[in-house]
Amino acid sequence: MYYKKTEVMKELLLKCIYPLTLIVLSVLQSCTSSKQLTYFQRGTNFKEDTINFVESYIPTIKKGDILSIQISSLNTEASAFFNPYAKTVVDQNLNGSSYNPLPTITGYLVGQDGNIKLPLMGTLKAVGLTNTQLSELIQAKLKDYLREPTVNVRNQSFRVSVLGEVARPALFTIPNEQITLPEALGLAGDLTIYGRRDNVLIIREEKGKRVFTRLDLTKRDAFRSPYYSLHPNDIVYVEPGKSRIASADRAFQVMPTVVGILSVIAIIATRR
């Protein structure tokens, strides 16, 4: 009796595998064409193989930035006095064994007055300067205290957010302070097949306002956009396409059918 019931169940399952497979494939099937997925396509002029684009973005220091300032000279002991945060970083590495997804950033905070305060040198105006300009300013003042000083300034607040239809949405810290839109999307694992490449939204803070701009990454004109190079605190949002919405709708539509078929199989199998 048990053997016959098992055989009946196998037969029913085999008969249902084919229609269930068709249903699953119809849910997963997308109407997205290859043209919608291809980056940087040629325009109407197919002979165009070069394109001019805007110069690389050079960030300047803003209020609220946290600056890493490393000072060195021929006298190591004297230089250590001007690097108060170096010991803090070492202590955190030794004592901080637990994982922290938002690690503490140490450095010189640019105040609302646009200034930073350094040992012995006092208050320095930092807002509006590039890292190179601030390095040269500090280096000139250090000549009164150190022999042949060198200064390295890094902005630890250069971060961009990538959200939406990407493989790994996250907030990324950019150590070299230079990143383009494709590079940021690469850090996020690229767009999913459902992401709209022709309508990528970039949100940027400029002159006290938030500016919303959309770029079409399927066209080479994106290289000419001033938004091709990202700025600190930019937000990149990849909008889901119609295929994503249609796929979700189809999944909800066929789910009752799949559940119904499996329920019928279970009822028939238990009654035999």
Backbone bond lengths (Angstrom), bond angles and torsions (degrees), N, CA, C in turn:
res aa  C-N    CA-C-N  psi(-1)  N-CA   C-N-CA  omega(-1)  CA-C   N-CA-C  phi
1 M - - - 1.476 - - 1.534 110.15 -
2 Y 1.347 115.28 -45.04 1.462 119.84 179.41 1.512 110.59 -63.31
3 Y 1.339 116.70 -39.00 1.462 121.10 -179.32 1.534 110.88 -63.53
4 K 1.349 116.49 -42.45 1.466 120.11 -179.81 1.542 110.67 -65.20
5 K 1.326 116.73 -40.91 1.458 119.82 179.25 1.523 110.99 -62.27
6 T 1.327 116.67 -40.63 1.462 120.79 178.67 1.510 111.78 -63.35
7 E 1.336 116.00 -41.62 1.464 120.06 179.80 1.520 111.27 -65.38
8 V 1.345 116.63 -38.97 1.464 120.59 178.68 1.525 110.19 -63.94
9 M 1.322 117.22 -42.74 1.455 121.03 179.51 1.525 111.18 -63.25
10 K 1.327 117.26 -42.00 1.466 120.28 178.36 1.517 110.74 -62.21
11 E 1.336 116.64 -41.96 1.460 120.64 -179.06 1.530 111.12 -64.14
12 L 1.327 116.29 -42.54 1.462 119.71 178.52 1.518 112.06 -64.87
13 L 1.332 116.47 -40.49 1.454 120.14 179.79 1.518 111.52 -65.06
14 L 1.337 116.22 -40.28 1.458 119.34 179.23 1.520 111.41 -65.00
15 K 1.323 116.92 -37.09 1.465 120.22 178.86 1.533 111.88 -68.50
16 C 1.328 115.92 -27.11 1.471 119.43 -176.62 1.526 113.14 -92.58
17 I 1.329 117.56 -15.35 1.464 120.05 -177.16 1.515 111.30 -61.29
18 Y 1.344 116.83 -43.88 1.469 120.31 -175.84 1.537 111.78 -64.22
19 P 1.346 119.12 -51.67 1.473 117.17 178.40 1.524 113.44 -63.91
20 L 1.345 116.77 -35.25 1.453 118.83 178.09 1.525 111.27 -65.05
21 T 1.345 115.77 -38.40 1.470 120.14 177.68 1.519 110.75 -62.04
22 L 1.332 115.98 -43.06 1.466 119.59 178.75 1.525 111.44 -62.13
23 I 1.330 115.99 -38.41 1.452 120.19 -179.90 1.527 110.61 -65.56
24 V 1.341 115.92 -44.69 1.465 119.88 -179.91 1.514 111.00 -63.35
25 L 1.341 116.80 -42.65 1.460 120.56 179.44 1.517 111.49 -64.08
26 S 1.317 117.06 -36.71 1.467 119.78 178.85 1.517 111.11 -66.70
27 V 1.354 116.19 -31.92 1.461 119.70 177.57 1.515 111.05 -70.44
28 L 1.344 116.27 -41.76 1.447 121.23 -176.36 1.516 112.82 -79.60
29 Q 1.313 117.08 -19.64 1.455 120.51 -176.37 1.524 110.39 -64.65
30 S 1.308 117.19 136.11 1.450 122.14 -179.07 1.510 110.10 -119.70
31 C 1.319 114.53 147.07 1.454 119.93 179.45 1.525 111.07 -93.67
32 T 1.356 117.53 10.94 1.454 121.19 -179.67 1.521 110.16 -71.39
33 S 1.321 116.59 130.85 1.457 121.28 179.30 1.517 110.19 -90.77
34 S 1.350 116.52 161.65 1.455 120.93 -179.86 1.526 111.15 -64.41
35 K 1.325 117.54 -28.60 1.456 120.91 179.72 1.522 111.17 -65.51
36 Q 1.325 117.56 -31.34 1.457 121.13 179.11 1.520 112.09 -75.93
37 L 1.346 117.64 -15.89 1.454 121.90 -175.98 1.521 113.24 -102.54
38 T 1.324 118.31 -10.11 1.460 122.39 -174.81 1.519 110.75 -87.90
39 Y 1.339 116.03 129.59 1.458 121.14 178.66 1.529 111.42 -82.80
40 F 1.335 115.50 150.89 1.461 124.07 166.97 1.533 113.22 50.14
41 Q 1.321 116.12 53.28 1.461 120.68 179.06 1.519 110.50 -73.60
42 R 1.317 115.69 157.02 1.460 121.30 177.28 1.521 110.05 -70.08
43 G 1.322 114.55 152.75 1.455 119.62 176.66 1.517 110.64 -86.76
44 T 1.320 115.42 -154.62 1.468 119.49 -179.18 1.523 111.36 -69.63
45 N 1.335 116.98 -25.64 1.461 120.66 177.82 1.526 109.19 -90.29
46 F 1.336 116.91 97.08 1.453 121.49 -174.09 1.529 112.34 -74.74
47 K 1.343 118.77 -8.36 1.451 121.50 179.28 1.524 111.96 -87.56
48 E 1.310 116.87 -5.71 1.463 121.44 -177.02 1.527 110.53 -80.19
49 D 1.333 116.42 109.58 1.460 121.85 179.66 1.517 112.44 -114.26
50 T 1.316 118.16 -2.90 1.464 122.37 175.70 1.524 108.88 -128.72
51 I 1.327 114.64 155.81 1.453 119.43 -178.49 1.525 108.87 -150.41
52 N 1.310 116.58 140.93 1.459 121.78 177.26 1.527 109.35 -87.59
53 F 1.319 116.51 141.31 1.456 119.65 177.84 1.523 109.16 -137.58
54 V 1.313 115.12 167.01 1.458 120.38 -175.41 1.527 110.49 -68.39
55 E 1.333 115.70 156.43 1.457 120.71 179.97 1.533 110.53 -66.31
56 S 1.337 114.75 157.25 1.462 120.23 -179.61 1.519 110.75 -60.80
57 Y 1.290 115.66 143.36 1.459 122.09 -178.75 1.528 110.17 -76.60
58 I 1.329 116.84 129.43 1.459 122.76 176.02 1.527 107.55 -110.36
59 P 1.325 118.40 108.70 1.472 120.01 -175.14 1.523 111.77 -72.25
60 T 1.305 115.75 151.35 1.461 122.68 173.16 1.520 108.95 -115.19
61 I 1.306 116.35 159.28 1.462 122.22 -176.17 1.522 110.03 -75.30
62 K 1.343 115.31 137.44 1.457 121.68 -178.29 1.529 110.24 -123.94
63 K 1.313 115.71 165.02 1.459 120.64 176.33 1.526 109.99 -61.11
64 G 1.325 115.70 137.92 1.455 120.44 179.57 1.517 114.03 90.09
65 D 1.335 118.47 -8.87 1.462 120.62 177.73 1.527 110.42 -68.39
66 I 1.325 115.84 151.89 1.458 121.80 174.50 1.523 107.48 -112.88
67 L 1.317 116.11 119.59 1.456 121.77 -173.96 1.525 110.93 -105.22
68 S 1.318 115.41 134.91 1.461 121.55 170.47 1.526 107.15 -95.45
69 I 1.337 116.68 118.43 1.462 121.61 -178.55 1.536 108.31 -120.37
70 Q 1.322 116.45 110.21 1.454 122.44 -179.88 1.524 108.98 -106.11
71 I 1.324 115.49 125.22 1.461 121.62 -176.38 1.529 108.97 -118.61
72 S 1.319 116.39 134.34 1.463 121.75 177.41 1.526 109.04 -138.87
73 S 1.349 114.92 160.85 1.466 120.81 179.65 1.521 108.40 -160.80
74 L 1.335 115.96 -173.30 1.464 120.04 178.53 1.525 111.59 -69.69
75 N 1.314 116.80 -22.95 1.459 121.56 179.00 1.524 108.36 -105.17
76 T 1.330 116.73 103.29 1.466 121.76 -176.00 1.523 112.26 -63.84
77 E 1.331 116.80 -41.52 1.456 120.37 -178.17 1.530 111.12 -65.50
78 A 1.297 116.76 -41.11 1.466 119.84 178.93 1.522 111.15 -67.73
79 S 1.338 116.78 -35.30 1.470 120.54 179.82 1.516 111.17 -66.77
80 A 1.355 116.77 -32.71 1.464 120.62 -177.79 1.522 111.77 -60.78
81 F 1.321 117.28 -28.78 1.461 120.79 179.36 1.526 111.23 -63.16
82 F 1.336 117.13 -29.85 1.470 121.45 -177.79 1.530 112.33 -92.99
83 N 1.333 117.08 7.08 1.468 121.34 179.03 1.527 110.02 -123.84
84 P 1.316 118.43 64.64 1.473 120.67 -175.27 1.523 113.29 -66.82
85 Y 1.344 117.76 -23.85 1.465 119.49 -176.19 1.517 112.24 -87.38
86 A 1.326 118.53 -9.29 1.470 120.39 -179.78 1.520 110.50 -65.03
87 K 1.354 117.56 -42.80 1.459 121.40 178.96 1.525 111.07 -66.78
88 T 1.315 117.51 -35.23 1.461 121.34 179.00 1.517 110.90 -62.10
89 V 1.321 117.18 -43.25 1.462 121.33 179.46 1.510 111.01 -64.21
90 V 1.348 117.44 -40.63 1.460 121.20 179.00 1.520 110.72 -63.57
91 D 1.339 116.88 -45.15 1.463 120.71 179.40 1.524 111.71 -61.85
92 Q 1.323 117.52 -38.26 1.462 120.20 179.28 1.523 110.54 -66.50
93 N 1.330 117.17 -38.26 1.453 120.40 179.49 1.517 111.73 -66.86
94 L 1.349 116.60 -32.74 1.458 120.22 -178.30 1.520 111.91 -79.97
95 N 1.329 117.12 -37.98 1.464 120.97 -172.75 1.517 113.78 -98.65
96 G 1.310 117.46 -25.01 1.462 120.06 -175.63 1.513 111.95 -84.95
97 S 1.322 117.41 86.89 1.460 121.07 -178.50 1.515 112.68 -88.24
98 S 1.345 117.83 -22.56 1.459 120.71 -177.94 1.517 110.83 -80.42
99 Y 1.332 115.43 150.75 1.460 121.06 -179.60 1.515 110.50 -77.72
100 N 1.325 115.87 132.32 1.462 121.29 179.38 1.519 108.24 -127.79
101 P 1.358 119.16 110.62 1.463 120.74 -177.35 1.522 112.97 -65.30
102 L 1.338 118.23 -21.54 1.461 122.14 176.89 1.533 107.82 -122.67
103 P 1.337 117.76 81.66 1.461 120.68 -175.64 1.523 111.82 -64.31
104 T 1.327 114.45 151.88 1.453 120.03 178.75 1.530 110.02 -70.08
105 I 1.326 116.33 132.07 1.458 121.21 179.53 1.519 108.06 -100.16
106 T 1.330 116.30 123.25 1.459 120.66 179.15 1.520 109.19 -104.49
107 G 1.309 115.26 145.66 1.456 120.26 179.51 1.512 110.28 158.24
108 Y 1.304 115.68 -168.59 1.456 122.30 -178.40 1.529 109.82 -92.68
109 L 1.316 115.72 119.64 1.459 121.35 179.90 1.523 110.00 -82.30
110 V 1.325 115.78 129.15 1.464 120.75 175.05 1.523 107.33 -80.52
111 G 1.310 116.47 114.18 1.461 121.13 -175.41 1.518 112.70 -72.30
112 Q 1.328 115.24 174.99 1.457 121.11 179.37 1.522 112.28 -67.28
113 D 1.323 116.81 -16.19 1.462 120.34 174.13 1.525 111.44 -85.89
114 G 1.351 116.61 -2.44 1.462 120.87 178.53 1.511 114.52 84.25
115 N 1.339 117.54 10.60 1.458 121.15 -175.21 1.524 112.01 -111.49
116 I 1.336 114.76 160.89 1.461 122.64 169.34 1.522 107.71 -125.58
117 K 1.335 116.27 157.77 1.460 120.72 -179.94 1.519 109.02 -118.71
118 L 1.338 116.34 123.81 1.458 123.37 -178.85 1.528 110.12 -115.63
119 P 1.335 117.01 150.82 1.468 119.60 178.37 1.530 112.18 -57.24
120 L 1.324 116.36 134.37 1.465 125.64 178.98 1.522 113.40 66.73
121 M 1.312 117.77 -40.13 1.460 121.09 -177.57 1.520 112.11 -76.25
122 G 1.331 117.37 -22.40 1.452 120.49 177.57 1.522 113.12 79.11
123 T 1.325 116.11 -144.13 1.462 122.25 -174.04 1.526 110.68 -87.37
124 L 1.335 115.24 132.12 1.466 121.51 178.01 1.520 109.39 -127.52
125 K 1.310 116.18 139.79 1.472 121.39 176.08 1.520 109.07 -77.20
126 A 1.336 117.08 123.52 1.464 121.20 -177.04 1.521 113.23 -116.34
127 V 1.328 117.75 -30.36 1.467 120.93 -176.17 1.526 110.90 -60.13
128 G 1.325 115.56 134.95 1.456 121.03 177.90 1.505 114.18 89.96
129 L 1.340 118.00 -11.81 1.457 121.26 179.33 1.528 110.45 -90.52
130 T 1.315 116.45 153.33 1.458 120.54 169.42 1.526 108.23 -82.64
131 N 1.322 117.14 168.96 1.458 120.22 177.77 1.525 111.14 -60.80
132 T 1.320 116.30 -39.33 1.465 120.49 179.85 1.517 111.42 -64.40
133 Q 1.321 116.64 -42.81 1.460 120.10 -179.66 1.528 111.63 -64.87
134 L 1.332 116.69 -41.29 1.460 119.60 178.16 1.526 110.81 -66.96
135 S 1.329 116.97 -37.98 1.473 120.70 177.46 1.516 110.81 -59.62
136 E 1.335 116.70 -44.26 1.466 120.89 -179.50 1.523 111.12 -66.25
137 L 1.343 117.33 -37.09 1.453 121.03 179.05 1.532 110.96 -65.09
138 I 1.339 116.53 -46.38 1.465 120.35 -179.90 1.524 110.64 -66.59
139 Q 1.319 116.69 -40.30 1.456 120.80 -179.32 1.533 111.47 -61.26
140 A 1.330 116.26 -39.58 1.466 119.84 179.02 1.528 110.97 -64.24
141 K 1.333 117.39 -38.95 1.464 120.65 -179.38 1.532 111.78 -74.21
142 L 1.324 117.43 -27.09 1.465 121.11 -177.95 1.526 112.84 -75.14
143 K 1.302 117.99 -15.26 1.467 120.28 -178.21 1.520 111.95 -64.23
144 D 1.318 117.10 -18.54 1.463 120.44 175.89 1.523 111.66 -77.84
145 Y 1.345 118.14 -14.35 1.457 121.44 -174.23 1.531 113.58 -121.25
146 L 1.329 117.68 -28.74 1.461 121.51 -174.05 1.523 110.99 -127.91
147 R 1.328 114.74 154.68 1.463 120.57 175.72 1.523 109.45 -92.50
148 E 1.324 115.25 123.19 1.466 123.26 178.34 1.540 111.27 50.75
149 P 1.314 117.60 59.44 1.473 119.78 -179.48 1.534 111.85 -73.35
150 T 1.317 115.33 149.11 1.464 122.64 171.49 1.517 108.34 -127.07
151 V 1.328 116.28 144.37 1.461 121.44 -174.58 1.525 109.17 -130.17
152 N 1.320 115.94 133.45 1.458 122.07 176.69 1.526 108.78 -122.94
153 V 1.329 116.79 117.41 1.465 122.20 -177.92 1.522 109.35 -111.23
154 R 1.322 116.18 129.21 1.459 122.60 176.26 1.519 109.42 -129.48
155 N 1.327 115.97 139.69 1.462 121.29 176.78 1.517 108.70 -94.01
156 Q 1.326 116.59 112.04 1.463 121.17 -177.14 1.527 112.76 -85.35
157 S 1.330 116.51 1.87 1.466 120.55 -178.12 1.527 112.33 -99.63
158 F 1.326 118.26 9.03 1.463 120.83 179.69 1.533 108.47 -80.46
159 R 1.328 114.83 100.00 1.461 120.67 -178.59 1.524 110.21 -135.61
160 V 1.321 115.82 147.56 1.467 121.63 175.83 1.525 108.52 -131.46
161 S 1.325 115.76 147.85 1.468 122.08 178.64 1.518 109.00 -109.65
162 V 1.337 116.18 134.94 1.462 121.94 176.65 1.527 107.47 -122.11
163 L 1.334 116.29 118.56 1.461 122.26 -173.39 1.526 110.25 -127.93
164 G 1.327 115.46 168.48 1.457 120.47 173.72 1.516 112.93 95.65
165 E 1.332 115.68 -143.60 1.467 122.17 -173.60 1.527 111.51 -81.77
166 V 1.343 114.81 67.34 1.456 121.76 172.62 1.526 107.90 -126.53
167 A 1.329 115.37 164.32 1.464 118.84 -175.53 1.526 112.13 -68.76
168 R 1.354 116.95 -40.13 1.465 120.19 -176.88 1.529 110.15 -135.28
169 P 1.320 118.45 79.43 1.479 119.79 177.82 1.523 110.37 -63.55
170 A 1.341 115.88 136.51 1.463 119.10 -176.88 1.522 109.84 -169.01
171 L 1.341 114.03 173.06 1.455 122.86 172.15 1.528 107.05 -100.83
172 F 1.336 116.99 123.42 1.455 121.71 -174.17 1.526 110.46 -113.56
173 T 1.339 115.79 133.11 1.459 122.13 172.76 1.520 108.74 -93.50
174 I 1.338 116.51 129.91 1.460 121.69 -174.44 1.526 108.72 -105.81
175 P 1.328 118.83 105.26 1.465 120.31 -173.73 1.525 114.19 -69.64
176 N 1.337 118.03 -32.03 1.473 119.44 -178.36 1.530 113.10 -91.68
177 E 1.341 117.28 1.05 1.467 123.46 174.55 1.532 113.01 59.67
178 Q 1.300 116.14 27.62 1.460 121.68 175.81 1.531 108.09 -142.13
179 I 1.329 116.91 120.50 1.460 119.42 178.37 1.528 109.37 -156.80
180 T 1.320 115.47 140.18 1.460 121.09 177.34 1.521 109.15 -100.84
181 L 1.321 115.18 168.39 1.463 120.14 -179.76 1.530 112.08 -60.14
182 P 1.345 120.41 -47.72 1.464 119.07 177.57 1.523 113.33 -60.57
183 E 1.339 116.99 -34.61 1.463 119.52 178.82 1.528 110.64 -66.64
184 A 1.324 117.31 -40.61 1.469 120.67 178.34 1.522 110.76 -64.42
185 L 1.327 116.73 -41.05 1.462 119.99 177.35 1.528 110.83 -66.09
186 G 1.337 116.24 -32.77 1.459 119.42 175.96 1.517 111.77 -65.62
187 L 1.331 117.56 -39.64 1.466 120.53 176.19 1.526 110.86 -61.27
188 A 1.328 116.23 -33.34 1.468 120.97 -179.71 1.527 112.47 -85.38
189 G 1.329 117.68 8.72 1.463 120.28 176.81 1.512 114.40 84.24
190 D 1.332 117.36 14.91 1.464 123.69 179.30 1.532 111.03 72.95
191 L 1.326 114.98 166.54 1.460 121.05 177.93 1.528 109.84 -69.85
192 T 1.319 116.11 147.63 1.455 119.57 170.97 1.535 108.54 -73.82
193 I 1.295 116.54 170.68 1.466 120.36 -179.58 1.531 111.33 -64.68
194 Y 1.331 116.06 -18.19 1.466 120.15 -178.79 1.532 112.68 -90.70
195 G 1.336 118.31 -11.35 1.450 120.81 -176.85 1.518 112.94 -73.34
196 R 1.319 116.52 143.63 1.470 121.80 179.54 1.527 109.52 -84.55
197 R 1.301 115.75 110.24 1.452 121.14 178.92 1.523 112.49 -79.21
198 D 1.316 116.42 -15.71 1.461 120.26 -177.15 1.525 112.90 -94.27
199 N 1.338 117.79 6.04 1.464 119.22 -174.16 1.529 110.23 -153.37
200 V 1.343 116.99 54.05 1.461 121.70 -178.76 1.526 108.86 -82.74
201 L 1.320 116.19 124.12 1.460 122.20 -176.09 1.525 110.48 -90.82
202 I 1.348 115.64 133.97 1.464 121.91 174.70 1.521 107.79 -122.32
203 I 1.326 116.16 125.55 1.461 122.28 178.96 1.526 107.55 -109.34
204 R 1.323 115.98 125.32 1.469 120.90 -173.86 1.528 109.93 -135.08
205 E 1.340 115.68 142.71 1.460 121.50 175.25 1.526 108.88 -92.50
206 E 1.324 116.55 119.27 1.456 121.81 -179.62 1.528 110.13 -138.31
207 K 1.322 116.15 122.02 1.466 122.42 175.09 1.527 111.98 52.72
208 G 1.324 115.62 45.48 1.453 120.72 176.99 1.515 115.13 77.97
209 K 1.326 117.75 8.22 1.464 121.53 179.72 1.526 110.27 -127.01
210 R 1.331 115.47 157.97 1.457 120.85 172.41 1.528 108.98 -101.13
211 V 1.314 114.75 122.79 1.458 121.26 -177.49 1.527 108.78 -104.86
212 F 1.338 116.40 131.03 1.465 122.59 179.88 1.528 108.35 -109.60
213 T 1.329 116.10 118.46 1.462 121.69 -177.80 1.524 109.31 -131.68
214 R 1.323 115.28 143.88 1.466 120.58 179.31 1.517 109.92 -117.85
215 L 1.346 115.19 137.37 1.458 121.81 179.37 1.525 110.07 -118.43
216 D 1.322 115.06 142.82 1.460 122.40 176.48 1.521 107.85 -99.80
217 L 1.327 117.32 101.61 1.458 121.19 -177.50 1.520 113.14 -79.18
218 T 1.323 117.22 -3.04 1.466 118.77 174.22 1.532 110.84 -82.14
219 K 1.334 117.72 -9.39 1.458 122.54 -178.89 1.528 110.12 -113.58
220 R 1.324 115.46 148.32 1.461 120.07 -179.83 1.519 112.53 -74.35
221 D 1.309 117.08 -12.43 1.466 120.03 177.71 1.531 111.90 -62.60
222 A 1.331 117.38 -16.85 1.464 120.18 179.64 1.524 111.42 -59.89
223 F 1.347 117.34 -28.33 1.461 120.45 179.71 1.520 111.54 -65.85
224 R 1.314 118.33 -24.39 1.463 122.02 -177.70 1.530 112.76 -84.57
225 S 1.311 117.52 -11.80 1.457 120.87 -174.14 1.528 111.47 -75.00
226 P 1.339 117.66 140.15 1.471 120.00 173.65 1.525 112.48 -67.31
227 Y 1.315 117.33 -9.89 1.464 121.56 178.12 1.527 112.02 -95.07
228 Y 1.327 116.65 2.26 1.470 120.46 176.85 1.534 110.14 -66.38
229 S 1.349 116.57 -40.32 1.460 121.25 172.69 1.522 108.27 -91.20
230 L 1.312 116.65 126.20 1.462 120.93 -175.08 1.520 111.45 -83.65
231 H 1.335 115.38 152.27 1.450 123.53 178.90 1.537 108.89 -107.95
232 P 1.328 117.84 164.69 1.467 119.73 176.46 1.526 111.52 -56.97
233 N 1.328 115.21 138.92 1.467 124.51 177.53 1.526 113.30 69.77
234 D 1.316 118.31 14.00 1.464 120.28 173.40 1.527 109.91 -65.36
235 I 1.329 115.50 146.25 1.465 122.14 175.70 1.523 108.13 -116.13
236 V 1.323 116.24 125.26 1.463 122.22 178.19 1.523 107.89 -108.42
237 Y 1.315 116.55 123.14 1.462 121.13 -179.39 1.524 109.76 -123.44
238 V 1.330 114.92 124.17 1.465 121.73 178.64 1.519 108.37 -100.70
239 E 1.303 115.17 116.09 1.461 121.49 -176.52 1.529 111.11 -76.98
240 P 1.341 119.12 139.64 1.463 120.45 175.34 1.520 110.79 -71.73
241 G 1.323 116.30 142.80 1.453 121.02 179.59 1.519 112.21 -83.97
242 K 1.319 115.31 177.65 1.464 120.75 179.95 1.522 111.82 -63.28
243 S 1.340 116.42 -30.71 1.463 119.61 -178.56 1.521 111.46 -64.73
244 R 1.359 116.80 -34.77 1.465 119.98 177.36 1.525 110.70 -65.40
245 I 1.322 116.05 -44.99 1.464 120.25 179.85 1.527 110.51 -65.43
246 A 1.349 116.40 -42.92 1.460 120.18 179.76 1.511 111.33 -64.36
247 S 1.351 116.03 -38.63 1.456 119.58 179.03 1.516 111.39 -64.01
248 A 1.336 116.57 -42.14 1.465 120.12 178.76 1.529 110.62 -64.87
249 D 1.339 116.72 -40.63 1.463 120.27 178.89 1.521 111.37 -63.54
250 R 1.342 116.50 -43.31 1.468 119.50 -179.88 1.522 111.39 -64.50
251 A 1.339 115.15 -36.11 1.462 118.29 179.34 1.527 111.04 -62.27
252 F 1.345 117.24 -42.19 1.452 120.51 178.45 1.532 111.05 -69.35
253 Q 1.319 116.90 -30.56 1.455 120.19 -179.30 1.523 112.80 -71.93
254 V 1.324 116.35 -41.02 1.473 119.29 -175.31 1.519 112.82 -87.71
255 M 1.328 117.29 -15.08 1.455 118.83 -177.42 1.528 112.72 -58.50
256 P 1.347 120.22 -44.91 1.464 118.87 177.21 1.523 112.69 -60.31
257 T 1.340 117.45 -35.47 1.462 120.70 179.28 1.517 110.67 -65.08
258 V 1.337 117.00 -46.38 1.461 121.01 179.88 1.521 110.69 -61.77
259 V 1.339 115.97 -45.31 1.468 120.05 179.62 1.517 110.68 -63.33
260 G 1.346 117.37 -38.71 1.459 121.11 178.94 1.521 112.19 -63.75
261 I 1.329 117.41 -43.72 1.466 121.07 179.78 1.520 110.64 -62.80
262 L 1.330 116.34 -45.49 1.461 119.37 179.72 1.533 111.49 -64.54
263 S 1.331 116.40 -34.84 1.470 119.33 178.21 1.520 111.30 -66.48
264 V 1.325 116.27 -41.38 1.470 120.17 178.38 1.517 110.40 -61.94
265 I 1.338 117.09 -42.23 1.469 120.63 179.64 1.522 109.84 -61.40
266 A 1.330 116.14 -43.22 1.468 119.50 -178.84 1.521 111.28 -65.26
267 I 1.329 117.08 -39.91 1.478 120.52 -179.29 1.519 110.43 -65.78
268 I 1.337 116.37 -45.97 1.472 119.72 -178.57 1.528 110.48 -63.93
269 A 1.322 116.20 -40.87 1.464 119.76 -177.37 1.531 110.85 -65.95
270 T 1.323 117.92 -36.90 1.463 120.16 -176.93 1.535 112.18 -76.90
271 R 1.320 116.74 -23.49 1.467 119.74 -178.45 1.525 112.26 -84.28
272 R 1.295 118.57 -16.57 1.480 119.98 -177.95 1.517 111.13 -88.34
